[in-house]
Amino acid sequence: MPAAMSAAASTADLESLRRHALDLVNRARHDEGLGPLMLRPAANAAAQAHADDMLARGYYSHTAPSGATVIDRYQQAGGSTSHLAAENIARCATCQPPSIGASVEALHEGWMQSPLHRDNILRRGVTAFGFGIAASAERGLYAVQVFAGPGQPHDLQPGEAATPLDPETQWRTALAQVNRLRREAGRPPLESSQTLVVAAQALLPSESEAFSLTGRDLYAALPEGERRSWRSLAVLGAACGGCGEAPAAADIRDFAQRWRNDEGYRVTLLAAGATHFGFAMAANGEGRKLGVAVIGTRR
């Protein structure tokens, strides 16, 4: 195995290299009207671990021989499980100690000239940055950038703002989306039901609970006086990670499209006899969002 300099400490101060790498990234983001990133321990640890591993084992890939990816490394280093994570890697076979420090700007320029790498540097919805670098005389230099953050809604369209929606606007937006899909399928529209909104809210898990609707008693989620008013009830659920901090219209479009495209959920979504609809969302502010729709048929 080559003699690796895992923290590049024998040629330059790693923290200084990281600050320089961050400054280059933030200049590029500033030029595009984007907010700055900040160095974060989990992102730094994930980046350095991958640089060290590629050097030690002599491979060059976003996926480690074990199958681990950037999101695995980021979460293993303590990063939020709600965040998205993206990664740029570079290898320079002729870059050898003690010239590592001089390579940071060249690496950045190379990434900026590559559309996919540039997209990561200019990605919206990321707030954290990490940088790792490792080199040896035998194998040259490996460098890694890691970007992480809450992300953006998955169906956000170009030029669309991820405007946060209050709870009432959430279920009204969801009803409009669902009725649009029902209209396209030749089904009658659903009416809004505050009772079913309350049921949907009751079915949302707490932040510490796993999101599962399997085995949940839908009638128990209704206000007690309403339980005999419904001939049938069905529930649709959706979750996303790395999809932004607050509920937005793009999230609801994404959930509705997923329900339409799922064979099992589509039957419920487009049920001809259904009459009423309720919806609720929850977001943890770090990129995890949950959506629950309750569709019912009144007696």
C-alpha positions in Angstrom: 0.0 0.0 0.0 1.3 3.5 -0.8 2.3 5.8 2.0 -0.8 7.9 2.2 -1.1 11.4 3.7 -4.7 11.0 4.9 -5.1 14.5 6.1 -2.6 16.2 3.8 -1.1 17.5 7.0 2.5 16.8 5.9 2.2 19.4 3.0 -0.4 21.9 4.1 -2.9 22.6 6.9 -6.0 20.7 6.0 -8.3 23.3 7.6 -6.7 26.0 5.5 -7.2 23.9 2.3 -10.9 23.5 3.3 -11.4 27.2 3.9 -9.8 27.9 0.5 -11.9 25.3 -1.2 -15.0 26.8 0.4 -14.1 30.3 -0.6 -13.8 29.2 -4.2 -17.2 27.5 -4.1 -18.9 30.5 -2.4 -17.4 32.9 -5.0 -18.9 30.8 -7.8 -22.3 30.7 -5.9 -22.2 34.4 -5.3 -21.7 35.1 -9.0 -24.9 33.1 -9.7 -26.9 34.9 -6.9 -26.9 31.9 -4.6 -26.4 31.8 -0.9 -23.1 30.7 0.7 -22.3 27.3 2.1 -20.7 26.6 5.5 -18.1 24.0 6.4 -19.8 21.3 8.5 -18.1 18.4 10.4 -20.2 15.6 8.9 -19.6 16.9 5.3 -15.9 17.2 6.0 -15.7 13.8 7.5 -17.6 12.2 4.7 -15.4 13.9 2.1 -12.1 13.0 3.8 -13.1 9.4 4.5 -13.8 8.9 0.8 -10.6 10.6 -0.4 -8.6 8.4 2.1 -10.4 5.2 1.0 -9.9 5.8 -2.7 -6.2 6.4 -2.2 -5.8 3.5 0.1 -7.6 1.0 -2.1 -6.7 2.4 -5.4 -10.1 3.0 -6.9 -11.9 6.0 -8.4 -15.6 6.0 -8.0 -18.5 7.7 -6.2 -19.4 4.2 -5.0 -17.0 2.4 -2.7 -16.2 -1.3 -3.2 -18.5 -2.0 -0.2 -21.4 -0.3 -2.1 -21.4 2.8 0.1 -22.4 6.1 -1.5 -22.1 9.7 -0.5 -25.4 9.6 1.4 -24.2 6.6 3.4 -20.9 8.3 4.2 -22.6 11.5 5.2 -25.1 9.9 7.5 -22.4 7.6 9.0 -20.4 10.8 9.8 -23.5 12.2 11.7 -25.2 14.1 8.9 -29.0 14.5 9.0 -30.9 11.5 7.6 -33.4 14.1 6.2 -30.8 15.8 4.1 -29.8 15.2 0.5 -26.1 14.8 -0.2 -24.1 15.2 -3.4 -20.5 14.7 -4.2 -17.7 15.8 -6.6 -14.6 13.7 -6.9 -11.3 14.3 -8.8 -8.1 12.4 -9.3 -4.7 13.8 -10.4 -2.2 11.1 -11.0 0.7 13.5 -11.5 -0.2 15.7 -8.5 2.2 14.5 -5.8 3.4 15.8 -2.4 4.4 18.5 -1.5 2.3 20.4 -4.1 -1.2 19.5 -2.7 -2.0 23.1 -1.7 -1.4 24.4 -5.2 -3.9 21.9 -6.6 -7.0 23.2 -4.9 -7.7 26.0 -7.4 -7.0 23.7 -10.4 -9.4 21.1 -9.0 -12.1 23.7 -8.6 -11.6 25.0 -12.1 -11.9 21.5 -13.4 -15.1 20.9 -11.6 -16.5 24.2 -12.8 -15.8 23.2 -16.4 -17.8 20.0 -16.0 -21.6 20.6 -16.3 -22.5 17.8 -13.7 -19.9 18.9 -11.2 -20.8 22.6 -11.7 -24.4 21.7 -11.0 -23.4 20.4 -7.6 -21.4 23.5 -6.8 -24.4 25.7 -7.8 -27.0 23.4 -6.4 -30.0 25.0 -4.6 -31.1 23.6 -1.3 -27.7 22.8 0.1 -26.2 24.6 3.0 -23.3 22.4 4.1 -19.9 21.9 2.4 -17.1 19.4 3.1 -13.7 18.9 1.5 -11.3 16.1 1.7 -7.9 15.5 0.0 -5.4 12.7 0.2 -2.2 12.0 -1.8 0.8 9.7 -2.1 3.9 9.6 -4.3 2.7 6.3 -5.8 -0.9 7.1 -6.6 -1.1 10.8 -6.9 -4.0 12.9 -5.4 -7.7 12.3 -4.7 -10.0 15.1 -3.8 -13.7 15.1 -2.7 -16.3 17.8 -2.3 -19.5 17.0 -0.4 -22.6 19.2 -0.5 -25.6 18.6 1.8 -28.8 20.3 3.0 -32.5 20.1 3.1 -32.9 20.3 -0.7 -35.9 21.6 -2.7 -39.3 20.2 -3.5 -38.9 17.4 -6.1 -41.5 18.8 -8.6 -40.3 22.4 -8.3 -40.5 24.0 -11.8 -38.0 26.4 -13.3 -38.7 29.9 -11.9 -41.1 28.6 -9.3 -40.6 29.7 -5.7 -40.9 27.1 -3.0 -43.4 29.3 -1.1 -44.4 27.7 2.3 -48.1 26.8 2.5 -50.2 27.0 5.6 -52.3 23.9 6.6 -55.5 25.2 5.0 -53.8 26.0 1.7 -52.1 22.6 1.8 -55.3 20.7 1.7 -57.0 23.0 -0.7 -54.1 22.6 -3.1 -54.1 18.9 -2.6 -57.8 18.7 -3.4 -57.3 20.7 -6.6 -54.5 18.4 -7.7 -56.5 15.2 -6.9 -59.6 16.5 -8.7 -57.5 17.4 -11.7 -56.3 13.8 -11.9 -59.8 12.5 -11.4 -61.2 14.8 -14.1 -58.6 13.5 -16.5 -59.7 10.0 -15.7 -63.4 10.8 -16.1 -64.2 10.6 -12.4 -66.5 13.0 -10.5 -64.7 15.5 -8.2 -64.3 15.1 -4.5 -65.6 17.6 -2.0 -63.5 19.0 0.9 -64.1 17.6 4.4 -62.8 19.2 7.5 -63.5 15.9 9.3 -61.2 14.0 6.9 -58.5 16.8 7.3 -58.6 16.1 11.1 -58.3 12.4 10.4 -55.3 13.0 8.1 -53.6 15.1 10.7 -54.2 12.3 13.3 -52.5 9.8 11.0 -49.3 11.8 10.7 -46.6 10.3 12.9 -44.6 12.1 15.4 -41.1 13.1 14.5 -39.6 10.1 16.3 -42.0 7.6 14.7 -41.4 5.7 11.4 -43.9 6.7 8.7 -46.2 3.7 8.1 -49.9 3.6 7.6 -50.1 -0.2 7.6 -52.6 -1.4 10.2 -53.8 2.0 11.2 -57.5 2.3 12.2 -58.9 5.0 10.0 -62.2 5.2 11.8 -60.3 5.8 15.1 -58.7 8.8 13.5 -62.1 10.5 13.0 -63.7 12.7 15.6 -65.9 10.3 17.7 -69.2 11.8 16.6 -68.3 11.3 12.9 -67.4 7.6 12.8 -70.9 6.4 11.8 -71.2 9.0 9.0 -68.8 7.2 6.6 -69.5 4.2 4.5 -65.9 3.7 3.6 -62.5 5.3 4.2 -59.1 4.9 2.4 -55.8 6.5 3.0 -52.9 7.5 0.8 -49.4 8.3 2.2 -46.2 9.7 0.7 -42.9 10.7 2.1 -39.8 12.4 0.7 -36.3 13.3 1.9 -34.0 16.1 0.7 -37.1 17.9 -0.6 -37.0 21.2 1.2 -37.7 22.8 4.5 -41.4 23.6 4.4 -44.5 22.3 2.6 -44.9 23.7 -0.8 -47.3 23.3 -3.8 -44.5 21.4 -5.7 -44.5 18.7 -2.9 -48.2 18.2 -3.3 -47.9 17.8 -7.0 -45.2 15.3 -6.5 -47.3 13.3 -4.0 -50.4 13.3 -6.3 -48.4 12.2 -9.3 -46.8 9.4 -7.3 -50.3 8.2 -6.2 -51.5 8.3 -9.7 -48.5 6.3 -11.0 -48.7 3.7 -8.2 -51.1 0.9 -9.3 -52.4 0.3 -5.8 -52.8 3.9 -4.8 -54.4 4.8 -8.2 -57.4 2.6 -7.5 -58.1 4.6 -4.3 -57.3 8.0 -5.9 -59.7 7.4 -8.8 -62.4 5.4 -6.9 -65.7 6.2 -8.7 -67.8 6.1 -5.5 -65.6 8.3 -3.4 -67.2 11.6 -2.3 -64.9 13.6 0.1 -61.3 14.4 0.7 -58.9 15.5 3.5 -55.2 16.1 3.5 -52.4 17.0 5.9 -48.6 17.4 5.7 -45.7 17.5 8.1 -42.2 18.8 7.6 -39.2 18.6 10.0 -37.4 21.6 8.6 -34.4 19.5 7.5 -35.8 18.0 4.3 -38.2 15.3 5.5 -41.8 15.7 4.5 -44.8 13.5 5.0 -48.2 13.7 3.3 -51.5 11.9 4.2 -54.7 12.0 2.2 -57.9 10.4 3.4 -60.6 9.7 0.8 -64.1 8.8 2.1 -67.6 7.9 0.9 -70.4 9.5 3.0 -73.4 7.4 4.0 
